Amino acid sequence: NIMNSFIFRFAPSPTGDLHLGHAYSAFCAWQAAGASSANFKLRIDDLDFTRCKDDYSERQIEDLKWLGLSWDEAPLYQSQRLGRYQEALAELKDRALIYPCLLTRSEVRQILSAPQADGSLRHAITASETEKRLEKGTQPAWRLDMERIKKITPELTWHDENYGLQIVDLHKIGDAVIARRDIGASYHLSVVFYYADSSIDIVVRGRDLLADTAIHRLLQFLFDLPTPR
Ligand code: GLU
């Protein structure tokens, strides 16, 4: 059975104890992997050091084992791969596909909710105001420059087993944050390299992440990385 050789993953964020949603999601992936520890990998999404604790990941791992799940490879901790993700970020900078954003959260909210808003934040503050904020030592967040990306991106799609053919809507993605100011990377940037480096074939996860998958598909196109099912 060819299904038996596909690689699956479960990727909890250690921001608390394992909850029922985790357990259900993990169990679905585990069953899809044929309940085979050779085909099941664990990724610990601990990039966000403001919310993640080692204590939680240890307890989550214990609970997953208690549920009967197993994996041959040692769990991969995203925080240990920050260098890899910062290289990717540097490449995006070199290619001018991202720009530094110094807007506060409330400024972003205000701009995007204005009636004439087109999703772009690029020109929301003047170059001199940007300069001023940088001088004050404010770290920028890095956002996708959708204005530029739109010009070089063909129609992108991916296939979802439950929801069918998905078409990437660049307008909906907008100038998404690709590196947070405090972390220097993001979940989005990290997962696409993780899939490629860990040879993930099929991603089984919660419906709440369906929309985010469009960002991942776009990044896969920009970096010429494979798209798992
Ligand atoms: N760690 C994230 C979460 O728990 C993402 C999981 C994933 O990509 O499957 O929501």
Boltz pocket constraint, residues with backbone or C-beta under 6 A from the ligand:
constraints:
  - pocket:
      binder: B
      contacts: [[A, 10], [A, 11], [A, 12], [A, 13], [A, 45], [A, 191], [A, 204], [A, 205], [A, 206], [A, 209]]
      max_distance: 6.0
